[in-house]
Amino acid sequence: MTITYPLALPTSPAIQRITITARHMVGRTMSPFTGEQQIQQFQGMWWEADVQLPTMVRADADAWGALLQQLFGGYGTFLLGDPAAATARGAVAGSPLVDGASQTGNSLVTDGWTAATTIKMGDYIQLGTGTTQRLYRNLTDQTASGAGAMTLDIFPRLRESPADNAVITVASCKGTFRLASNEFRWDTDEALLYGMSFSAVEAI
């Protein structure tokens, strides 16, 4: 069977712990005499993740391990999101869509929400599918207008300009990642239980 990316990770056993990092590229210099700082924000920003899996018996470890090896190090991609934030905290409702083509940067103009719908800071959204599936986090509380319009402040910057009326996913959001290393390791103890972890970086 041909391996098709991005892969969907196993759901059982579930990830035990995940550390998610929002990486920003910001240059800074500081005067050694006055302490005055000069700050330069660059466009680079992306997601990183360190994933710890639970102790597993061989059958479960083989399922996880073989799938991760299907990535061939940093070559292939897989889908990953924040498992503790699969449901939005806001009272999201409607059929949200991108409102207008050629959008760039850290703002996203949207419509199609139910009037007075709220999205909370920290809620995730997803744009695209397959190799262009992207994970974004809403950074400010927002409420839809009576016409169902809302502008979101997001991290990271838009990877691609989404098409007008592109669908916005608000539940179980995931982005496209790849392994941060070309090596993949696991360990086994005297009880024949497996330990496994891996690091990932957003595929951009």
Sequence and secondary structure as in RCSB ss.txt:
>XXXX:A:sequence
MTITYPLALPTSPAIQRITITARHMVGRTMSPFTGEQQIQQFQGMWWEADVQLPTMVRADADAWGALLQQLFGGY
GTFLLGDPAAATARGAVAGSPLVDGASQTGNSLVTDGWTAATTIKMGDYIQLGTGTTQRLYRNLTDQTASGAGAM
TLDIFPRLRESPADNAVITVASCKGTFRLASNEFRWDTDEALLYGMSFSAVEAI
>XXXX:A:secstr
    SSEE   SS  SEEEEEEEEEEEEEE TTT  EEEEEEEEEEEEEEEE   B HHHHHHHHHHHHTTTTTT
S EEE  GGGSS SS   EEEEE SSS  TTEEEEEEE TT EE TT EEEE  GGG EEEEE S EE  TTS E
EEEEES  SS   TT BEE SS  EEEEESSS   EEE TTS EEEEEEEEE  
